[in-house]
């Protein structure tokens, strides 16, 4: 197979995420919510609709970039007869002190050189291609009507030309808007230009308020902007990715739906954003957590929920072609039925800044002692229990060292919170749980191998246990930490420097691709252990494996550098930010040299 990198960028505003490829085609857009059916879904099957701008002469080349420090995409199309650019964005800005994030999508088509004719194809479908949304040309817009919603399409070009897919000369800027409800303002060109100016200003100001040391700033900015798009503004939920069923490796069958909120992934994303000095996302996420309803029978939290906090995420296989023919295409995710007990510690650690960070005003409004007590009780309940673990093994459970680590970290976070609140008795309980978790962690140490293994009584190594060092359980200067890292390097690291998460067989055989966040954990660990030159060198190698607009997938095939897995993946961008943060911390240089 030829070199594979995902050829799209994303736009969004907290209500949707659209994937737009280098031909300016919208190939993936779930509507109206992150986890809805796509209205444009040709990424997985041509029958699932698309929104494309088609020139009448052959393509010579294309290019795609983000407008600096924004989530606004600019795609240039060069053909035999001329060239044009397409600006794509979703509106997001403050107006009269209130955040505006309308579920609208805007496209501006700009002639650049030569004589260009184009046609515009807008062919939405719904229910994963089962329902075709036919256009109705009205006096001032095109209406696409489904049983669940309406899409109003407005343009300054003939609506009939669009519907009939006729070619026309591109001799002036063309504006197209997809609206959830029709705007009152007109004409459309002035309206979209105004939305563009306000949105560009919003994103650039947001970046200016990020705290980013002078190491890999460009990559950190793009990662921060990407992570921001994955929080659903209405509820505060943070999704793992905006796609489903992009395979971890071609033909592997490891095709999963990531359009849900994993409590674990939420923690990692918030950890990265707070490292960047952004706290609004944490405040919103704390409300999402507070609104979740634990299981009625045992009060447990699931590892993942829908963006609305719904608990049933039934997994189904659809009759679709799949990305590059890779099947199955899944929607829903059976992992919601798993026991993944590390999530309790991650909830507590993610909430810690709301109690301790003085940069957050009026912190008391986020304090929830009942939630802290409840989560601490769940750590106590599950502290010696087998679970499916971080990697969501489907057909077996183990007593995972990673889970024990987050019992320890969670109890430690609770201790700090409870000390701040003056809750002495609960603080003592958290200390006892830390001691119990430490015993469990140490039971996973294999003296023959000189390292901690994936689970009690197992010999398998696991890259997630690099976090024993980065989260402060092991002293980075200790011989135990050095021995642990050496064993992981010798077993899980490829010649190119990438790390597999593990190498033993699981439900689908042995992993074929490296897991990108594991490599970033490794870089962070190297920095923790003062192997700074190695950390910087590997960071630069890994950074080169982003796609053309700086976005990372979940997995990398080490030898070829091919991107695989759902895209873009929040885990990977979180890993980049946290690794860069640790390197910056260790460099301790002045701002610019």
N, C-alpha and C positions, 0 to 999 in steps of 0.2 A: 504494500500500500504506500502511496506517496505521502510525503510529510504532512502531518495533520495538525492544524491549529484551527480553533474556532474563528470563523471569519466575520464576527459580528461585534458590535458594541451594544450597550444598553442605555435606555433612557427611562426615566420614571420620576415620581414625585411623592411616593408613599401610598398611592392608591393603585398603581399598576406598574409593571415593568415590561418594556417592549424591547425585543432584540431586532436590530437592523443590520443587515449584512453589507458587505462592501459594494454590492450593486444597488444599494438604497432600497432593498426589499424588506418589509417588515415580515420576518419569518416566524415570530413567536410573540403573541400578545394575549395573555389570559385576561378575560373581561367578564364581569366588572371587578373581580377581586383576584388576588395573587393565585388562589387555588381553584379558580373557575376554569371551565373549558376555554381553550384559546378561540378567539374569533379569527385570528391569523395564526395558523399552525403548520405551515409547510415545512418547518424544521423536522417534524415527525412524519408527515404524510401530505402529499400535494392536495389531497381532497379536503384538507383542513383550512383552506383559504389563505390568501395573501394580499398584500397591499404593495404594488410594485409600480415603478416609473420606468417605462420601456422606451429606449431610443429606437429610431427607425434605421440606424446604420450600425455597423459592427463596433463592438467595444474594442478599444486599444488598451486602456488601463483604467484602474480605479484606485482611489485612496480614501482613507477615512481617519479622522482625528477628532478628539474632543476640543471644543473651544476651551482655552486655557482655564483650568481650575473650575470647571463646570461639569454638569451632566448633560450638556448640549452637544449633539453629534453633528459633524459636517462631513458629508460624503461627496467626493468629486468623481464625476463620470466623464471620461474622455473617449470620444468616438471618432470614427473616420471623418465625420463632417464637422465636428465641433465638440464643445464641452459644456457641462453645467454642474452646479452644486446643489445638494439637498441639505437643508438644515432641519434637524428633528429635535423636538424637545417636548417635555411635559411641564405645565406651569406650576411654579412653586415660589411664593413670595409672601411678604407681609403687607397688608393693606389696612390702614387705620388700626394698627396694633393686632390684627387678627391674621393667623396663617391661612393662606389660600392655597389649596392643592386640588383644584377641580379635576375631575376625571375627563380631561380633554387631551387630545393629542394634536400637535401642530406640525405641519410640514411646509417649508418654504423652498421653492425650486427657483434657482437663480441662473440665468444664462451667463456663460463666461466668454466663450470664443466661438466663432464660426456660425454655421447655420445648423440648428438642431430641431428636429421634430421628435415629439414624444407622445406616448399615450399613457394614460393613467388607468391602472386596473385595481379596483377595490372590490374584493370578493370575499366578504366575511362568511364564515359558517359558525355553527354552534353545536354543542353536544358532541364534541370531538369528530366533527365532519358529518354527523348524521343529519343536521338541519342546515339547509342553505338559506341564507338571509338575502332575499331578493330586494333590489332597489326600487324605490318609488320616487319619481322626480316630482317634487312639489314646486311651488312658485319661487321659493328662495333657498331650498336645500334638497338634498337627497336623504330619504328616510330608509334606514335598514331596521326592520322590525322583527323581533323574536318574541317568543312567549314570555320571556323574562325581562327584557329591556329593549330600549330603542337607541339607535345611534343616528345622530343628525350630522350629515356631512355638508359643510359649507365651503364654497370656493369663489374666487374671483374669475374663474374660467367657466365656460359653458357647462352646465350640469349635464346636459344631454351628450356633449362630447365625451364626458367622463363615463357615463353609463354605457354609451355605445362603443367605448374603447376606440375612438377615432384618433388618428394622429393629428397633431396640430403644431404649428410653429411656436417654439419657445422664444418669444421676442420681448418678454417682460417677465418680471418676477411673478410666480404663481404661488398663491397661498391656499392651503387646504387645511381645514380643521375638522376633527372628529369630536363631536360634543355629546355629552350625556344629556344635556338640555340646551336648547338654543340660546345663544347670547342675545342680550338686548342691543348691544352696541353694533354699529355698522359704520363704514364698510369693513369687510373682513380683513383686508390688508392692514389697515390702521390698527385694528384690534389685535391681530397676531403680532405685529411689530411691537406694540406696547407690552404684550405678554412676554415677548422675547427679552426686552430691555429689563423688565422687572425680575424675570427668572435668572438671567445672566448675573445681575447684581446680587440676587439672593445667594447663589452658589459661591460666587467669588468672595462675598463677605463671610459666608460660613467657613470657607477655607482660611481666610485671614484670622479667624478666631480660633483656629486649631493651634495647639502647641506642638510644633514639629521641629526637633533639632536638625542641624544641618548635616544629616546623613541620609542619603536616599530619599530626599524630600519629594521628588517627583513621584516616585513609586508609592510613598506613604500617602500623598495627597490623592492619587487615583484610588488607592485601596480604601481610604476614608470615604471618598465620594461613593464608591461602590457599596460599601457597608451601609451607608446612610439610606440608600435606595431600598434596602431589604427589610426595613422596619415598616410595618403596616401602620399608617398614621392613625387610623380609626381606633385601634385597640392597644397599640404598643408592641404587638407580637413581632418577633424577628424570625424570618424564614432562613433555612439553610441555603436555598438556591431558588431561582425562579423557574427552573425547568424540571422536567421529569424524563426519566428513561434514556438519558445520554449515557452510553455504556462506560463502565470503568475500564474496560478493555474490549476491543472488537470481538464479537462472538462469545463473550464471557457469560451472558445472561445476567450479569450484575447491573441491572437497569432499574433504578429506583426513583420514586417520586419524592422530591426534596422540598416541596412547596408548603412545608409545615414548620411549626415552631418547636424545635427541640430545646428543652430547657438547658441542656448542655451547650448547644451552639449559641444560645442567647447569652450565656455567661461569657463565652470566649469573645463574642462580638462586643459586648459591653466593656470587657477588660481592655480591648484594643481602643475603643472610642474614649474611655476615660484616660488611657495613656495619652491620647491626643487632646485632652482637655475638654472633651464634649460630654455633658452630663444630662442634657435634655432627654436623650434616648434612654438613659438609665431610669429617669423619673417616670417616663411612659411605661417602660417594661415592668417597673415595680407595681404599677397599677394593674397591668395584665396578669402578673403572678397573683396578686391579691384577689383578683376576680375568678381565678380558676377554682373549680369544684373538685376536690379529691374524691376518690372512689367511695361510694356509700358504704361498702362492706368493711373496708379496712383503713380508709382514710389515706391511702397511698396516692401519690402523684404519678401520672404516666410520664414516660420519657418525652413524649411529644403530644401536641394538641393542634387543632386547627387555628387559624389566625383569629377566630372568634372564641377560642377556648373550648370548642366542641371536642368530645372525647372519642367518638366513634369515627375512625378513618379507614373504613373498609377497603381492603386492597382488591383491585380488579385488573384483569388483563384485557386490553382493547384490541380489536382487529384493525390495527394500523400498521403501515409498512415499517415504521421505526426509523430512527436516525441512521442514514446510510445503510438501511436494510437491517439494522440491529433490533431484534426482537428479544423478549416481549416488551410491549409498551404497557407500563403499569400506571394506574392512578390509585391514590390511597396508599397507606403504608402500614403493614401488619406489625411494625415495631411498636405501635401504640399498645399492643397487648403484652409487651415484654416487661420484665423486671430489669430496670437499669438503675441501680441504687446510688450511683455516683451523682445523680441529678440533685439530691438533697444538699450535698456539700456545695455544689455549684450555685444553687439558689442563694445560699447564705453568703458565699464569697462575692457574688454579683451585687448583693444589697449592701455590702459593707461600707462603701463610700457614702451612702445616704445617712449613715450614722456618724461617720468620722471625718469626712472631708469638709473643711471649713469653707470651701469655695461654693458650696451649695447652700443658698439662703433658705431660711425657714424649714430646716430639715425635719422638724417635728411632724410636719404634715405627712411625711412618708413613713413615720415610725409605726410599726405594727408588731407589738410584743407577742400577740397571739400567734402570728405567722411564724416568728422566730422560735417560739416554744414548740409549735406543731412540727416544724421541720427538724428541730433537734430531737424530738421524740421519734421521728421517722428514722433518723440515723441510728438511734438506740435500737429500734425495732429490727433494722436490717443489717446491723453491723457485722454479723457473722453469717450472712445469708449468701447463697449462690445467686448469680444473676447472669443476664445475657451479655453484660459488659458494654464498654464503649463501642466495640465493633459490631454489636447487635447480632451475635451468633444466633441462628434461628433454630438449630436442632440440638443444642446442648447448653448447659449452664455450668459456670465454674465460680470459685471464690477468687475474684479478680483483684490483683494488687492495685490496679488503677482505681477501682471502686473504694478500696480501703484507704488509698491516698486521699480521695476526696471526702471520705468520712473524717479523716484527720484534719484536712484543710477546712472543711465546713465547721467542725467543732472549734477549731482555732478562731475562725471568723466570728462564730457565735460568742466565744469568750470575750473578744474585743467589743462586740456590740453590747453584750450584757454588762460588761464592766462600765461602759459608757452610760448605760441606763441605770446603773446601781442595783442590778438584779443579782444579789450575791449567791442565792441558792442555785439558780439556773447556771450561773457562772461555774460553780463547783461541778455541776453535772457535765458541762462542756469539757472541763478538764479531765474528768473521769473517762469521757468518751474519747478524748485525744489519746489517753493511755491505752485504752482498749484497741483503738485503730492502729496505734503503733505496734502493738503485739501482732496484730493481723498482718501488717506490712512486713514485719520482720520474719513472719512465718513463710513468706514468699522468697526469702533470700536463699540462694543455692550456693553454698560455700565452695563446691567443686567448680562451678562455672564462674564464681566470683561476682555474681550479679543477682538482681531481683528478677524473677521470672513472671510470666503473664498471670499465673494463678497458683494457688496453694497446690503443692504436690506435682507441678508441671515443670518441664524443662524448656518450654517455648519462651523465646524472648519477644519483647513487645516495645516498639518505639515510643508508645505513649508514656512509658515509665522513665523517659528522660525528664519528665516533669517532677520526679522525685528530687531532682537537682534544682530545676528552675523555680519550683514553688517553695523551696526552702526546707524540705524535709531532710535532705542530705546537705551537709556542708560541702560546697564546691571544692574546697581545699583538702577534703578528707581522702584517705586512701580508698575508702569504700566507694566514694563517688567516682574516683578515677578508674577503679576496677570495673564498676558498673558500666561506665561509658565505653570503656575499651571493649567489653564483651558485646555491646550493642553495635559498635563500629565494625567489629570483626564478623558479625553475623548478618546484620541487616543493611549495611551500607554497600552501595554499588561502586564500581570503579569511578563513575562520574560524580559521586558524592551524594546521590539521592538515597533516601531511606525507604525501605518497605515498612509497612506497619507491623507485619509479622510474616513468617514464611511457612508456617505449618498449614496443612490442609484445613479448609473450613467447609461450609455447606456447599460451596461451588468449586472446590478444588484449591490449588495453590494460587495466591495472588500473582497477577502478571505485570502489574504496573505499580510504581511507587506512589505513595500517598503524600501529596505535596506538603501538607501541614506538618508531617513528621520531619521532613527535611528542615523546615523552619524551626521546629522545636530543637533540632540538632544544632542549628546555627545559634539559637539562643543559649543552648547549653554550653557550646564552645566559648561564647562571650562570657558567660557566668564563671567559667573556669580559667579565664584570662588567656585563652588561646585566640586572641583577638584577630590576629592576621589571618588565621584560618577561617574564622567566622566571616570576616569581610570578604575574603576571596570567594568563599562558597556562596555568600549572599549575592554577589555580583553575577555569578554563574546562574543561579536560580532565577534572578530577576530577568535574565535574558530569555526565559522560557514563558514569559507573558505573551499574549497575542499582540497584534499590531496596535491596539489602543491601551495596552497595559493591564489586561484582565487575565486572571488565572483560572484554570479548571481545577477539579478535585485531584486528578491523577496525572502523572507524567510517566511515559515510557522512557526509562532512563537512557538507553542507548541512542534512540532516535530523537528524543525530545518531544515526541508527539503528545498533544494534550488529549485527555479523555476524562470521562465523568461529567457530572452536571456542571453547568457553566453559567455565569461565573459562580464560584464556590466561596461562600463567606469564610469558611474554615481557612482556606488558603490565604485570603487577604488579611485575616486576623493574624495568621502566623507571620506574614511579612511585617505587619506593623509592630508586633511585639518583639520580633527578632531585631528589627531596626532600632526600636526603643532601647533594647538591652545593649546593643552595640554602641549607640550614642552615649548611654549612661557610662559605659566603660571607657570610652575614648576620652571623656572629660576635657575636651578641647574648647577653645573659645568658639564663638558663634560661627565663624567662617574659616578658621585655619587652625 
